[in-house]
């Protein structure tokens, strides 16, 4: 069994998270101020679109956009669509209270808890919430297992840095998957895709970042992916076209949302 890494100073972890997610907050704010989205920019309307846009709701490292969340839950309820939201590390980037708030508001809007694996144009359309947690905070994800179970919530975990996860973390993720949650790829090292392609080429991104992320999970026994989430939500048309050869759907951030 691989030994777990020694505990890290929570203050250091929080400082790293603030730096990372401040960039994401700026991207999301730009998109919201632009006001150029169609009605379903943040909801999946059970059509054949292959790119899904998701909004972060982390409240410890940025200001969670609660007015936007409430508005889009109403859109999902009214139109029978699925709202797509994501966070990262419970207790570090998002509070337990914020997670509970989202789950309770979804129930009040009569939204079914769905995973990305449920989102198919062949499925029965219904109003829902596809909540996801990104990156590699598996211990923290496992820590909200009871909260998710108590609310009957099924979520998606987008996993990065799978190669460095301890045996204990991998066992925790397997238990979460057994609970009915989805596990999907989120790259190997969590790098900016467009920057990597500019510096090393598209083939290198596929060979070093995207495909090993998919293979690591499938070799561990998880089913073939239904979606790939770009780190920082950043993509390009060329990268999208290449990734569609390997996954049926991609997830981006508001700043890259094409709708």
VOBAVEX-914181 format. One record per residue: residue in three letters; x, y, z of N, C-alpha, C, O in turn. Coordinates in steps of 0.05 Angstrom, whole numbers. Last residue first. Layout:
residu;n_c1;n_c2;n_c3;ca_c1;ca_c2;ca_c3;c_c1;c_c2;c_c3;o_c1;o_c2;o_c3
ALA;X;Y;Z;X;Y;Z;X;Y;Z;X;Y;Z
...
This chain:
residu;n_c1;n_c2;n_c3;ca_c1;ca_c2;ca_c3;c_c1;c_c2;c_c3;o_c1;o_c2;o_c3
UNK;-446;588;-515;-474;593;-519;-482;621;-511;-505;629;-513
UNK;-394;572;-504;-400;580;-532;-429;589;-536;-437;597;-558
UNK;-353;590;-450;-379;579;-458;-387;589;-486;-387;614;-490
UNK;-308;607;-426;-305;593;-451;-331;583;-462;-331;570;-483
UNK;-327;630;-379;-310;645;-396;-305;633;-423;-298;647;-442
UNK;-355;588;-353;-369;610;-366;-352;626;-385;-362;636;-405
UNK;-317;528;-372;-326;548;-353;-342;570;-368;-343;570;-393
UNK;-334;462;-397;-318;486;-397;-330;505;-376;-350;499;-363
UNK;-332;394;-416;-342;414;-397;-323;437;-395;-299;434;-392
UNK;-353;352;-470;-333;367;-456;-346;387;-437;-368;396;-442
UNK;-369;285;-493;-377;312;-484;-354;325;-470;-337;311;-458
UNK;-350;236;-511;-373;247;-524;-380;276;-516;-394;290;-531
UNK;-279;228;-523;-301;230;-504;-325;243;-519;-322;259;-537
UNK;-247;223;-568;-242;205;-545;-264;206;-524;-268;187;-509
UNK;-255;259;-606;-248;233;-616;-246;212;-593;-245;188;-598
UNK;-260;306;-578;-285;292;-586;-280;265;-599;-298;249;-602
UNK;-209;325;-575;-219;310;-552;-245;295;-559;-251;275;-547
UNK;-204;352;-624;-187;329;-618;-198;312;-596;-197;287;-597
UNK;-241;393;-617;-244;374;-640;-228;348;-635;-236;326;-641
UNK;-219;420;-573;-245;407;-571;-248;385;-593;-256;363;-587
UNK;-172;440;-595;-170;420;-574;-196;405;-571;-197;381;-567
UNK;-194;475;-633;-176;453;-642;-174;432;-620;-175;408;-627
UNK;-223;511;-601;-237;495;-621;-220;471;-629;-230;448;-632
UNK;-204;505;-532;-202;519;-558;-216;500;-578;-221;477;-572
UNK;-213;520;-461;-210;502;-484;-203;519;-509;-198;543;-507
UNK;-217;520;-391;-207;533;-415;-203;513;-437;-190;492;-433
UNK;-229;506;-339;-251;510;-358;-243;521;-384;-260;530;-399
UNK;-188;494;-306;-194;522;-308;-217;527;-328;-224;551;-333
UNK;-184;434;-344;-174;450;-321;-179;480;-327;-174;490;-349
UNK;-242;408;-374;-217;422;-378;-209;436;-352;-226;449;-340
UNK;-270;346;-366;-271;373;-357;-244;386;-360;-224;376;-349
UNK;-303;302;-408;-276;310;-399;-279;339;-391;-288;356;-407
UNK;-351;249;-405;-344;277;-407;-316;281;-397;-306;267;-379
UNK;-355;196;-399;-376;209;-415;-370;238;-420;-383;251;-436
UNK;-305;144;-399;-315;171;-392;-337;180;-410;-338;173;-434
UNK;-317;76;-382;-307;96;-401;-319;123;-396;-343;124;-389
UNK;-317;61;-310;-327;59;-338;-316;80;-356;-306;101;-346
UNK;-260;42;-271;-283;60;-276;-292;57;-305;-275;51;-322
UNK;-215;11;-263;-241;-2;-263;-265;16;-267;-287;6;-266
UNK;-166;32;-272;-173;28;-244;-201;15;-241;-210;9;-219
UNK;-167;41;-325;-151;19;-316;-156;12;-286;-151;-10;-277
UNK;-199;87;-325;-210;62;-336;-193;38;-327;-205;16;-323
UNK;-163;124;-300;-188;117;-288;-200;91;-299;-210;74;-283
UNK;-120;125;-336;-116;119;-308;-141;110;-294;-141;92;-277
UNK;-144;141;-385;-134;113;-381;-130;106;-352;-135;83;-344
UNK;-155;195;-375;-176;177;-381;-167;148;-375;-182;133;-362
UNK;-103;214;-367;-124;219;-347;-147;200;-350;-158;189;-331
UNK;-78;201;-415;-71;186;-391;-90;190;-368;-93;173;-350
UNK;-106;239;-449;-111;210;-451;-101;194;-427;-115;175;-419
UNK;-88;291;-429;-116;283;-431;-119;253;-430;-134;242;-413
UNK;-30;295;-423;-49;305;-403;-76;293;-405;-87;284;-385
UNK;1;269;-462;12;273;-435;-8;282;-414;-4;277;-390
UNK;-27;264;-510;-11;242;-501;-2;244;-472;1;224;-458
UNK;-53;314;-516;-68;289;-515;-52;267;-502;-63;252;-485
UNK;-8;348;-516;-29;351;-496;-46;325;-493;-52;316;-471
UNK;19;329;-561;31;326;-534;11;329;-512;12;315;-492
UNK;-15;345;-602;-10;316;-598;2;311;-570;-4;291;-557
UNK;-11;401;-598;-36;387;-591;-32;358;-586;-43;347;-567
UNK;48;431;-568;33;420;-590;8;404;-580;7;395;-557
UNK;76;461;-531;85;434;-536;70;420;-559;79;399;-569
UNK;55;513;-527;83;508;-521;93;481;-531;117;479;-538
UNK;2;509;-541;19;530;-554;48;524;-550;64;528;-568
UNK;-15;470;-506;-15;464;-534;3;484;-549;17;477;-567
UNK;-11;498;-457;5;474;-462;7;467;-492;29;460;-501
UNK;-49;538;-465;-21;545;-462;-2;521;-467;19;524;-480
UNK;-95;507;-468;-87;523;-491;-58;531;-489;-44;531;-510
UNK;-96;482;-416;-95;466;-441;-84;483;-464;-66;474;-478
UNK;-62;491;-358;-78;506;-378;-75;492;-405;-53;492;-416
UNK;-63;430;-318;-50;452;-331;-69;466;-350;-90;456;-358
UNK;-67;382;-285;-84;406;-282;-70;431;-292;-66;450;-278
UNK;-42;334;-297;-28;353;-279;-43;379;-275;-33;398;-262
UNK;-82;304;-325;-62;291;-308;-51;311;-288;-50;306;-264
UNK;-155;314;-330;-127;317;-338;-108;305;-318;-116;296;-296
UNK;-202;294;-310;-198;323;-309;-169;330;-314;-158;350;-303
UNK;-254;243;-319;-226;254;-320;-225;284;-321;-243;298;-332
UNK;-302;221;-268;-295;229;-295;-267;242;-295;-258;251;-275
UNK;-350;185;-234;-322;193;-234;-313;197;-263;-316;180;-280
UNK;-412;193;-199;-397;189;-224;-368;198;-220;-363;217;-205
UNK;-444;156;-145;-432;181;-157;-416;174;-181;-407;151;-184
UNK;-462;111;-121;-477;121;-144;-467;146;-156;-479;157;-174
UNK;-431;88;-83;-455;102;-73;-473;112;-96;-495;120;-91
UNK;-388;73;-112;-407;52;-104;-433;64;-93;-454;51;-95
UNK;-361;121;-112;-372;111;-137;-393;89;-131;-413;88;-145
UNK;-345;122;-59;-363;142;-69;-376;134;-95;-400;138;-99
UNK;-310;78;-59;-334;77;-43;-354;98;-52;-378;93;-53
UNK;-271;98;-93;-286;74;-101;-311;72;-85;-332;64;-96
UNK;-251;139;-62;-264;146;-86;-281;122;-96;-303;126;-107
UNK;-227;108;-21;-249;127;-15;-265;133;-40;-289;134;-39
UNK;-186;83;-50;-208;67;-37;-232;84;-30;-254;75;-33
UNK;-155;126;-63;-168;111;-84;-190;93;-74;-211;90;-87
UNK;-138;141;-12;-155;159;-28;-169;144;-50;-193;149;-55
UNK;-106;96;0;-129;103;17;-148;121;2;-173;118;4
UNK;-67;98;-38;-84;76;-38;-109;82;-21;-132;74;-29
UNK;-62;167;-62;-54;145;-45;-74;122;-48;-96;125;-58
UNK;-49;195;-126;-68;190;-104;-60;165;-89;-51;146;-100
UNK;-19;206;-171;-7;211;-145;-26;206;-121;-18;211;-98
UNK;-50;196;-215;-25;181;-212;-14;183;-184;0;165;-175
UNK;-90;234;-215;-97;207;-206;-71;191;-200;-71;174;-182
UNK;-93;289;-227;-70;278;-211;-76;250;-200;-67;244;-178
UNK;-165;297;-223;-139;303;-234;-117;291;-216;-122;285;-193
UNK;-232;281;-233;-208;275;-219;-183;282;-236;-180;275;-259
UNK;-294;301;-217;-275;304;-239;-247;303;-227;-239;320;-212
UNK;-350;270;-194;-323;277;-186;-305;277;-210;-300;257;-222
UNK;-418;286;-190;-396;277;-207;-370;287;-195;-368;310;-187
UNK;-472;261;-147;-455;282;-159;-434;269;-176;-432;245;-178
UNK;-534;253;-117;-514;240;-133;-499;262;-148;-511;279;-160
UNK;-568;258;-56;-555;272;-78;-534;254;-91;-518;241;-77
UNK;-599;249;-11;-604;233;-35;-591;245;-60;-601;242;-82
UNK;-583;273;34;-600;289;16;-607;274;-9;-620;285;-27
UNK;-552;236;58;-576;245;73;-595;260;55;-619;260;59
UNK;-510;232;21;-528;210;25;-554;219;38;-575;210;30
UNK;-484;282;28;-496;274;2;-516;252;5;-538;253;-7
UNK;-469;276;81;-486;298;73;-499;292;46;-523;297;43
UNK;-435;231;79;-460;230;94;-479;252;86;-503;247;84
UNK;-392;253;48;-408;229;39;-435;227;53;-455;223;40
UNK;-357;291;57;-385;300;54;-403;277;45;-425;281;36
UNK;-308;265;59;-319;277;84;-347;287;82;-360;291;102
UNK;-296;253;8;-306;231;25;-318;242;50;-336;230;62
UNK;-276;303;-6;-301;293;-18;-313;271;-1;-337;270;3
UNK;-230;302;25;-250;322;31;-277;314;18;-298;318;30
UNK;-202;261;0;-208;259;28;-231;278;36;-249;271;51
UNK;-197;283;-52;-214;259;-48;-221;256;-18;-243;249;-12
UNK;-185;330;-85;-190;331;-56;-207;307;-47;-228;311;-36
UNK;-172;340;-138;-163;315;-126;-166;315;-96;-150;302;-82
UNK;-218;367;-185;-190;365;-177;-184;339;-162;-189;318;-173
UNK;-287;384;-169;-264;381;-187;-238;377;-171;-236;384;-147
UNK;-353;362;-166;-330;370;-150;-305;364;-166;-301;341;-175
UNK;-419;380;-189;-393;366;-191;-373;378;-172;-375;401;-163
UNK;-488;371;-201;-467;383;-184;-442;367;-186;-443;342;-185
UNK;-538;379;-238;-513;363;-241;-491;378;-226;-478;395;-237
UNK;-605;378;-226;-580;392;-219;-557;372;-222;-558;350;-210
UNK;-664;380;-269;-645;369;-250;-622;388;-244;-620;410;-254
UNK;-723;360;-302;-708;382;-289;-689;370;-269;-696;353;-253
UNK;-716;314;-356;-728;322;-331;-711;344;-319;-687;347;-325
UNK;-721;269;-411;-716;296;-401;-730;301;-374;-753;294;-371
UNK;-695;205;-412;-720;220;-407;-714;247;-397;-702;250;-375
UNK;-639;201;-459;-652;197;-433;-678;212;-432;-684;229;-448
UNK;-615;215;-505;-632;192;-507;-647;186;-480;-665;170;-479
UNK;-580;254;-493;-604;262;-508;-624;239;-511;-647;244;-518
UNK;-557;249;-426;-557;238;-453;-582;247;-467;-604;247;-456
UNK;-532;249;-366;-540;269;-386;-536;258;-414;-514;258;-425
UNK;-512;213;-330;-541;212;-335;-550;230;-359;-571;227;-370
UNK;-461;227;-324;-466;202;-339;-496;199;-345;-503;184;-363
UNK;-463;270;-291;-458;275;-320;-463;250;-336;-470;252;-360
UNK;-519;257;-247;-491;258;-254;-488;264;-283;-507;263;-299
UNK;-572;292;-211;-562;276;-234;-532;278;-236;-520;297;-227
UNK;-627;302;-172;-598;301;-171;-587;282;-192;-593;258;-191
UNK;-681;341;-197;-670;314;-191;-639;316;-191;-628;330;-207
UNK;-713;395;-169;-692;387;-187;-682;360;-178;-674;356;-155
UNK;-751;427;-142;-759;401;-153;-739;392;-175;-747;381;-196
UNK;-734;469;-113;-741;475;-141;-748;449;-156;-752;449;-181
UNK;-722;445;-66;-744;463;-66;-753;471;-94;-776;477;-99
UNK;-676;417;-82;-700;402;-75;-725;420;-75;-746;412;-84
UNK;-642;461;-90;-648;444;-112;-674;428;-106;-691;425;-124
UNK;-637;479;-38;-651;496;-58;-659;480;-82;-680;485;-94
UNK;-608;437;-15;-635;443;-6;-651;460;-26;-675;456;-30
UNK;-560;439;-44;-576;415;-44;-605;421;-36;-624;411;-48
UNK;-542;491;-30;-548;484;-58;-566;460;-60;-585;459;-76
UNK;-536;485;26;-554;505;15;-562;498;-14;-585;500;-22
UNK;-496;446;30;-523;440;39;-544;460;28;-566;452;21
UNK;-454;477;9;-462;452;-5;-491;445;4;-507;439;-13
UNK;-451;517;48;-457;524;20;-467;499;4;-485;501;-12
UNK;-436;488;93;-462;502;93;-470;509;64;-494;508;57
UNK;-386;471;80;-407;451;82;-434;464;81;-453;453;69
UNK;-354;516;34;-363;508;61;-384;486;59;-398;484;39
UNK;-300;510;-11;-329;512;-7;-337;502;21;-327;481;29
UNK;-246;505;-5;-256;525;-25;-286;529;-22;-297;550;-31
UNK;-245;475;44;-222;492;35;-232;513;15;-226;537;19
UNK;-291;448;54;-276;457;77;-252;474;70;-240;487;87
UNK;-286;413;-7;-303;419;17;-285;426;41;-266;411;47
UNK;-258;436;-64;-251;421;-40;-268;430;-16;-265;452;-6
UNK;-299;453;-110;-273;439;-110;-269;423;-84;-275;399;-83
UNK;-357;456;-153;-340;467;-132;-315;450;-131;-309;435;-150
UNK;-407;471;-203;-385;455;-192;-371;471;-170;-372;495;-169
UNK;-468;459;-241;-452;475;-222;-428;458;-212;-430;433;-213
UNK;-518;460;-286;-491;449;-282;-475;469;-265;-468;491;-273
UNK;-586;441;-290;-567;462;-282;-540;449;-276;-539;428;-262
UNK;-625;416;-340;-607;408;-318;-586;430;-314;-571;437;-331
UNK;-696;429;-354;-667;426;-361;-651;419;-336;-662;417;-314
UNK;-749;445;-352;-742;416;-351;-714;410;-360;-708;389;-371
UNK;-761;498;-349;-757;487;-375;-751;457;-376;-749;445;-397
UNK;-768;509;-294;-788;518;-313;-786;504;-340;-806;498;-353
UNK;-721;489;-271;-747;479;-262;-768;485;-283;-785;468;-290
UNK;-681;519;-297;-681;490;-299;-709;479;-292;-719;461;-306
UNK;-696;571;-280;-696;564;-309;-698;534;-312;-713;524;-328
UNK;-687;566;-225;-714;571;-235;-717;565;-265;-737;555;-273
UNK;-633;558;-226;-649;537;-216;-678;540;-225;-692;521;-232
UNK;-617;608;-244;-614;586;-262;-629;561;-252;-637;544;-268
UNK;-629;640;-199;-642;646;-225;-640;622;-243;-660;615;-256
UNK;-596;617;-160;-625;618;-157;-639;622;-183;-659;608;-189
UNK;-546;628;-183;-554;601;-178;-584;599;-175;-597;581;-187
UNK;-546;684;-184;-544;669;-209;-554;641;-205;-569;630;-221
UNK;-546;694;-129;-568;704;-145;-569;689;-172;-591;682;-182
UNK;-497;671;-113;-522;659;-104;-546;668;-121;-564;653;-126
UNK;-439;660;-129;-460;676;-143;-488;666;-137;-501;654;-154
UNK;-391;667;-77;-409;649;-92;-432;665;-104;-443;682;-90
UNK;-332;699;-78;-360;703;-72;-378;685;-89;-378;689;-114
UNK;-278;654;-60;-290;675;-76;-319;679;-67;-328;665;-49
UNK;-265;616;-24;-243;628;-38;-252;651;-57;-236;665;-69
UNK;-312;599;-3;-291;606;16;-268;620;2;-252;634;15
UNK;-349;584;-41;-355;608;-26;-333;616;-6;-335;637;7
UNK;-357;558;-106;-339;560;-83;-345;586;-68;-346;607;-80
UNK;-385;548;-151;-400;559;-128;-383;559;-103;-394;559;-81
UNK;-375;556;-222;-365;549;-195;-382;562;-174;-392;585;-177
UNK;-415;532;-275;-408;555;-258;-398;545;-231;-411;528;-219
UNK;-405;503;-340;-411;500;-311;-400;524;-296;-380;536;-303
UNK;-429;480;-402;-416;501;-387;-424;499;-358;-448;494;-351
UNK;-414;429;-448;-430;437;-426;-415;458;-410;-391;455;-405
UNK;-416;408;-514;-402;424;-495;-421;434;-473;-442;444;-479
UNK;-451;383;-546;-428;367;-537;-411;382;-518;-392;371;-506
UNK;-521;379;-556;-497;395;-552;-475;378;-539;-481;360;-522
UNK;-570;355;-567;-546;341;-576;-521;358;-572;-500;351;-584
UNK;-610;364;-506;-606;364;-535;-580;351;-543;-568;337;-526
UNK;-625;375;-454;-629;349;-465;-628;348;-495;-644;335;-508
UNK;-607;426;-437;-635;422;-445;-642;396;-459;-661;394;-474
UNK;-569;445;-384;-569;425;-406;-598;419;-413;-612;407;-397
UNK;-551;511;-368;-568;488;-364;-568;470;-389;-566;480;-412
UNK;-525;556;-382;-516;542;-357;-533;518;-351;-531;506;-329
UNK;-549;573;-428;-520;573;-427;-509;557;-403;-487;546;-405
UNK;-603;575;-443;-592;550;-433;-561;550;-433;-549;528;-436
UNK;-612;627;-464;-626;618;-439;-613;593;-427;-612;591;-402
UNK;-547;653;-483;-575;646;-488;-587;634;-463;-572;631;-443
UNK;-505;709;-464;-512;680;-464;-541;676;-472;-558;694;-468
UNK;-483;758;-456;-486;750;-483;-495;721;-486;-494;709;-507
UNK;-463;788;-412;-492;787;-417;-498;777;-445;-518;786;-458
UNK;-415;803;-388;-418;805;-418;-447;803;-426;-455;816;-446
UNK;-418;790;-336;-421;819;-343;-426;822;-373;-438;841;-382
UNK;-408;736;-339;-434;745;-329;-439;774;-338;-461;781;-346
UNK;-355;735;-357;-376;722;-373;-404;733;-365;-421;738;-382
UNK;-328;760;-315;-327;771;-342;-350;761;-359;-364;776;-373
UNK;-337;722;-275;-348;749;-273;-349;762;-300;-369;775;-307
UNK;-306;678;-293;-335;676;-290;-349;703;-289;-370;707;-301
UNK;-255;700;-291;-265;690;-316;-296;689;-315;-309;698;-333
UNK;-250;711;-236;-249;733;-255;-260;725;-282;-274;741;-295
UNK;-253;660;-215;-274;679;-208;-274;702;-228;-295;711;-237
UNK;-206;637;-234;-231;627;-243;-254;646;-238;-272;650;-254
UNK;-169;668;-205;-169;669;-235;-196;659;-245;-207;671;-264
UNK;-180;651;-154;-185;679;-161;-186;682;-191;-202;698;-201
UNK;-164;598;-151;-192;603;-157;-199;633;-162;-220;639;-171
UNK;-108;602;-142;-119;587;-165;-147;597;-171;-153;602;-195
UNK;-104;632;-94;-90;641;-119;-102;628;-143;-106;641;-164
UNK;-134;601;-58;-142;628;-65;-130;637;-91;-143;649;-107
UNK;-103;554;-56;-130;553;-68;-140;581;-76;-152;585;-97
UNK;-58;571;-30;-56;561;-57;-83;561;-71;-85;569;-94
UNK;-81;584;20;-67;605;4;-64;596;-25;-68;612;-44
UNK;-99;535;37;-119;556;32;-106;578;14;-119;588;-4
UNK;-51;508;45;-70;498;25;-90;520;17;-96;523;-6
UNK;-29;539;85;-15;538;60;-35;529;38;-35;540;16
UNK;-65;529;126;-62;557;117;-48;558;90;-55;574;73
UNK;-59;475;136;-84;485;124;-82;513;113;-94;520;93
UNK;-1;441;121;-11;464;136;-36;474;122;-35;482;99
UNK;-11;371;109;-1;397;101;-15;419;117;-37;416;127
UNK;11;307;132;-9;329;132;4;355;124;26;361;131
UNK;47;265;85;44;278;111;25;301;109;22;314;88
UNK;12;218;42;30;241;45;26;253;73;4;252;84
UNK;9;148;55;-4;174;51;16;196;56;35;193;71
UNK;42;96;20;39;112;44;26;139;37;32;151;17
UNK;11;44;-16;26;69;-18;21;86;7;-2;89;16
UNK;17;-24;0;0;0;0;18;25;0;37;26;15
